[in-house]
Amino acid sequence: MARQLGARRAIRLMRAALLLTCAVTASASTPTPASAQSRGAFFDLFAVPATMARRREATDKLAASLNATLQRTKNSGTWGVIVVSLTSGDTLFGHNADRQLLPASTMKLYTAALALDRFGANGRFETEVLRTGTLRPDGTLDGDLVLRGAGDPTLGGLPVNDAITSPMSVLARAVADAGIKRVSGALIGDASGFDDGKVPDGWRKRYLHASYAARVSALSFNENKIVVLVRPDGKRAAVSFRPAVSGIDLSNQVKIVAGSRSARIRVTQDSVAGSIRISGWIGSRSATRDYTLVVENPELFAVGALKAALAAEGITVGGPIRIGQPRDFAVPVASLSSPTLDRIIGQMNGESNNHFAELLFRNASRSPDASGSAESANSMLGRFLVDKVRVAADAVFAADGSGLSTLDRVTPRSMVQLLSYARHAPWGSVLEESLPVAGETETLRRRMRRTAAMGNLHAKTGTTNDVASLGGYVTASNGEDLAFSVIYNGSNRWLARDAIDRIGVTLATFSR
């Protein structure tokens, strides 16, 4: 039966070639000798099948090469791979392409696409300062001052309008320019734009003290990280924060050891109140020591930073710091916009910034009537992928936006479908330009150097203890644009990463 189908296909191709040859011959203005016509028709009959055979042979060799690469690590984990030609639409290779796997940071491709589809490349996020009550002629505000976050991941991180000025200083100056000199009420941090889930489901406990696993809040500042500085100061240890912040309870129990240049210091933080305790000792001749902490209470941290900036402007706050929404109607006093989304996406994918991804993920599901949450963002991502990208409904589950969760699942096919869709989306160039480049930039700068992939392959990396992944674009040596997804789940991620790099180089040298 297979031979019959092959014979029929060959006959159809020969007929098509003959018809094409006859049409071209008939339309020529100068008659061609009959013998030449016969020779041309004869050779054209076999031109198309021969070309197809060569292409099929090259594709088979590619598959054999990729399979050989995967075989080297087959006993240590599970692979999912798919390679598609964006030029022809052909699937050049597939292995477990529909298997759900942990994506690690290649999940950020989905988060970036969702955010770009929702907000556009020029979208921004606005942090506001508002006031309640009445402003007296002498500059006293008989009411509260409110700092309301809108999920700007760059607040205190990326420069504001390419300036190096602290965003809290910018807001404090705007408050002063509005005529406010004293606040009789409270300083309120409003993070109601997101739900209360600060730690996504599926994050391992060992992640929670690491700088790559900052807490999630609509009111975030400095990526929710604070640096504690400890230095000897005579007979005592001086402690300060960077950035400057007020309102955080500090217990300083560090002792001075005379004559020593060393230090042994422990910095701990209350997981609820956010208070910081410092203990141990520092030598009287020691240099300043610094310790980075993930802030447990982002809202308190952000409001404390604003309070310090207000104090620098000479503005006093008589009431306490409070977290929540204002009880009375609030009017705007000042606002600060984030950089455009294309810049945010560029930094998120370039350095694989988990904090940026988590805030963008929740922002995509936020509305005037509903707070953003990981659950609603997963639902919105699903609708986007099914309705627009035409991905299978069960192909993707996102417990977070960064790929750090052990509950995340994607199929390699869904990733390539997303990459293919992005090529024709208005924001597609933003996504592609945000991806690290093999041998040149960011997380790929040391990989695939001095190969055909260098400067050619653009892709998002993914790495955790049990995941190695790569998804993106590469141009084959014959000029075909390829989209690919390679995901490994297993115990030997370093060996797997080497295999992934070999796959990238193989695709860059492919020709058919």
N, C-alpha and C positions, 0 to 999 in steps of 0.2 A: 504493500500500500504506500509506504514512504517513497519507494522508487517511482511509483506511478505519479505521486504528487510532485516529485522532483522533475520528472519528465514533462509533466503538464506545465510547470512553472517555466522550464527552459523553452518550451514551445511558445508560451505567451511572450516571453522576453524576445525570442527570435522574431516573432510576428511584429512586435512593437518596434524593434530595430529596423525591420524591413519597411514598415510603414513610414517611419521617420526618414529613412534613406530615400524612399520614393518621393516623399513630399519635398525634401530638399532638392532632389534632382529635378523634379517637375518645375520648381519655382526658379531655377537658375536661368539667367538671361541668355547665356551662351550654351548651345547644345554641347553635350559631352558624348564622346564615342561610346557605343554600346558596350564594348569590352571593358572600358574604364568603369562604367556604371555597374557592371556585373561584379568587378573586383571590389569596388567600394561597398556594395551591398553585402558581399560575402564576408568581408572583414568586420563590418559593423554588426553583423549578426552575433559575433562572439565578443565584441568590445565590452558591452554591458555585463554579461555574465563573468567575463574575466576580471573586470574591475571589482565586481561584487565578491568574487572569490578571493582576490587579494585583500580586500577589506575584512572579510570574514577570517582569513588566515591571521591577519595582524591582531584582530580582536581576540582570537583564540590564544595567540601567544601572550597577549596581555593578561588574559585570565589565568594562564598557566603560571606566569611570573608572579602574579598576586597570590595565587593559591600556594605557591612554594614559599612565599614570604610568611603567609599566615600559618603554614604547617610548622614553622620553627617554634611557635609558641602555643601550639594547639592544646598542649597538656596542662597549661598553667592558667587558662581562662577561656572566655568566650569572645568571639569576634562578631561584629556586624559591619558590613561594608557594602557600599553601593557607589558606582561611578556612572554618571550620565553625561552624554554629549549634549551641551546646550545648543550646539550648532545644528545637529541633525535630529535630536530628540531620542537617539538610541540609548538604551541601557547597555553599557559596555561590560559591566561586571556587577555581580550581586552575590552576597554571601550573608545569610541571616538578615536580609535587608528589612524584614518586617518583624524582627524580634525586638521586644521592648528591653532597653538597656539603660543603665545609669549613664547620663551624659556628661557629668561634671560641668565644667564651665562652658562647654558648647551650648548649654541651656541659654546662655546670654544671647545667642543668635535669635532665639524665639522672643526673648524679652525685648531686644532691640527692635525687631520687626513689629511687635505689638505696639510698642510706644510710638514708633515712627508712623505706623498706620493710624494711630489715634490722634497724635498731636502734630504730625508733620515735622519736617527738618528744622523749622524755625520756631517750634514750640518752646515756651519758657514756663518757669514755675516762680510764683511771686510770694515772697515772705512779707507780711504786713505788721505794722505797729498800729494799734487802734487805741482809742480812749473811751471811757465812759464818763458820765458826770459833766461837770461844768468847769471851764477854764476861766479863772479870775483874771482881771486886768494885771495883777501883780505877778502872774506866771504860775500861780498855784493851781494844780488840777485837783478839784474835789471829786475824785473818782479813781478808777483803776487804769493802769496802762497794760495793754495786752500785746503779747508777741504771738502772732498766729502763723504757724507753719503750713506750707502747701506741698510738702514732700520734695523740696529742693535738695538734691543730693550734694550739690556743690557749695552750700552755704558754709563759708569758712574754709573751703577747699580750693576750688578753682578761683582765680582772681576775678573780681567783679569789674566788668567792663575793662579788662586787661590792666587794671590797677592793682597795686599791692596792698591797698588799704583794707583793714579788717572790715568785713561786712557789718559787724556790730557797731563799729565806729561810725560807719556811714549812716546807719539807722539812728544812732544816738545824736549825731549832728543834725539830722533831719528833725528829730524831736525838739532839739534846742531851737532850730530855725522856726518851728511852729509856735514858739513862745512859751514852752513849758519849762519851768525852772524847778518846780517841786511837785511831787506826786504824793498826795495825802493817803491814797488807798494802796492797794496791792499791786504787785507786778505779776501778771498772770501769763503762764505758758499754755497756749491752746494748740493741742495736737490732734484735734477731733477729725482732721482730714483722713486719718487712718484708724483702724480698729486698735485694740490694746495688745495685739500679738506682737511682742518685741522680738521673740525668738521663733523662727519658722519651724514647723513640724519637720522632724527628720534630721535636725542638726545634732550631731554627736556632742556629748557633754565636754569632751576634750577640746572641741572647737571654741568654746565660749569665752575663753580667756585670750584667744588669739586676735590680733588686730584685723584679720580678714573676716571675722565673724562679729562685726559691730551690731548693736541692737538696732531695731527698726522703729522709726517714729516719723510722723509727718513733720515734727519739729526737731530736725537734726542739725547739728553744728559740728564742723571740723571732723566730719565722718564719725562722729560720736567717739572720738578718742581724745584723751588728755595726757599731756606729759607732766609728770611730777619731777621737779628739780630739787635736789638736796645738795647743800653745800655747807662746809664748816664756817661758822661765824663766831669767832671767839670761843666762848665756853658753851655755845649751843649750836644746834643744827638749824639752819634756815631752810624753809620749805616754800616753794612757789609753784605756780601752775603756768603752763603754756598750752593754749592761750590763757590770758588773764580771765579769772572767773570769780564771782562772789556767790555766797549762798551754799557752798559745799562744806559740810562739817569736817574738820580735820583734827585728827589726834596724832600729835607729833611726839613720839617717845624715843627718838634717835639720840644716842649718847655720843659724846666726843671722846676719841682716844688720842691723847697727846702724842705728837711726833710721828704718827703713822700717815702713810700716803694711801692706805687701803680703805676699803669700806665693805661692810656686810649689812645690807639693808633689805627689809621686807616691806612691800607695799600691798595692802589688802583693801578690799572695798566691800561695803555692805550691799548685798544684792537687791535690797528693797529701798532703803533710805538713800543709798548712794554715798554715804559718808566714807571717808578715806582714813585709814590708820597706817602710820609709818613707824616701824620699829627697827631695832638693830643699832649699829654704830658706824661712824665715819671718822676717819683720821683727820687730825687738825691740819695736816698738810695735803689732804686729798683734793683732787679737782672736783668740780661739780659733777654729780651723778644724775642721770636722767632715766626715768622709768615710764614707759607708755602703758596706759590703762585703757581698756574698753569701758566706756561710761555705762553704768547700769541704768541710770535715769537720764536719758537724753534731754527731756524737756527741762528738767532742773538745771542741767548743764548749759543749755542754750539761754535760758532766762538769766542764769547767773553771769554769763558772758555779756549779755545786754546790760545788766545792772552795773557791771564793772565799767563798761563803755559810757554809760550815763554818768557815773561818778566822775569819769575823766572829763566830761563836758560840764561838770559842776551841777548836775541835776541830782537831787536827792529823792529817795523813795522812802516814805514814812511807814508804809505797810509791809506785810510779809510777802514772800514769794509763794505763789499758789499755782497749782497745775489744774487746768480744767477750762471750761468755757466761761466767758463773762456773764454775770447774772443780769446785767442791764444792756440796753442797746448801746452798741459801740460804733464810733465813727472813725474813719481812717485818718491817720496822722502821717504815716510814712510807709513806703514800700520799697522793696528791692527785688529786681528780677534776676533770675539765673541766666547764665549763658544759654545760647540756643541749643536745642536738642542735638543737633548734629555734632556739636563740640562735646556734649556730655556723652553721647554714644561713642565718639572717638576715644575718649579717655576710658570709658567703661570697658570696651573691647580691647583696646591697646594694652592696658595694664591688668586686665581681667579684674576689675574693681567690683567686689561683691556688694558693697554698700550701695553703689550707684544702681546696680541691677535690682536690688530689693526695693528701693524707693521707686524706681521707674515701673516695676512690676505692679506695685500697689496703686500707683498714680493712674495707671491705665484703666483701672476699674473704679476710680473715684468719680463721684458725680455730686451735684449740689444737694441731692437727696440721700446719698449713701456714702459712708466712709469706705475708703479703699481697704481691701483685705487680700490675703493670699488666696483664699477660697474663691472670692468673686473674680480675682484676676485669672485664676485657672479656668474658670467658666468662660470668661471673655476670650482668653487665648484659644480655648477649644472652638468657640464659635468662629473666630477669625480664621483658624486653620481649616475648619470644615467648609465654611461658606465661601471663603475667598481663595484659599490655597488648594482646596480639594484634597485635603489629607483625610485619611480614615479616622473615624470618630474616636476609636480607642488607641490611636497611635501615640498620643502624648498625654502625660500627666505631670503637672508642675506644682509641687508643694512650695516652691520658692522661685525666685527669679534669677538666682545666681548659679544654680547647679550644685550648691553645697549640700542640699538635703539628700539623704539616703532614700527618700521616697520618690524622687523624680524618675520619670521614665520617658524615653523617646525611642522611636525607631529610626534607623539610618535613612530609610526611604523618606520619612517625613521631613528630615533635615534637608535632603537634596530637593525635595519638592518646594520647601520654603526658599532655598537658595535660587531655584529656578524662577519662582514667582517674583522674587525680589529683583531679578534682572529686568523685569518689565514694569516694576512699580515706580511711582514718581520719586520715591525715597531710596530706590535700590542702590544708586551710586554712593549714597551716604553710608549704607551698610557695608558695601564692599570696601570703600576707602577707610573704614574704621578697623579693618582686619589687619593683624600683623602680617608682615611680608617675610617670607623665608630668607634667612641669612642676613636680614637687614634691620628689622624693627621689632621692638617690644619683646613679647614672649617667644618669637621665632627668630630672634636676631642671631642666636648661636646654633641654629638648626639648619640643615641642608645647605650649608655654606659650600661655595665652589662646586655647585652642581647646576644642572639645568633648571632646578626649582628655584634657585636663588634669584630674588627680584621678580619672580614670576608667580609663584604660589602665594595666594592671599587666603588666610584661614584663621579661624578661632580655635585656640587650643583648649584642652580640658585635662586637668590632672588632680586626682586625689590619691589616697593610699591604694585604692583598688580600681582606679579608672585612668585610662589614657585615651584621649579622643582628639580628633581634628576634623573640622568641617569647613569647606570653603571652595575656592575657585583656583584653577590652574589652566594655562594654555598649553596644549600638546604641541609637539614639534612640527606637526603638519598644520597648525593654526586653529585646530578645533578648541573651542572653549568647553571646559569640563567642570562640572560640579560634583563634589564628592563628600562622603561622610564615612569616617573610619572610627569605630568605637570598640574599645577593649575593656572588658570587665574581668578582673582576675588579680592574682597575687604578684605578678611580675611586671609592674608598670614600666620599669626602665627598659627591659628587653622589648616590651611592647612599643614603647616610644621609638626605639631604634627601627622597629619594623614599620611603624607608621611613616617615619622619614623615608625609608626605602620605597614605600608605596608612593609617597609624594614625588620622589625623583623619577620613579617608573612612569608615572602619569605625565610628567613634564617631558619625557623623552619619547612618549608614545607617538606613533605615526601609522596611518593606514591609507 
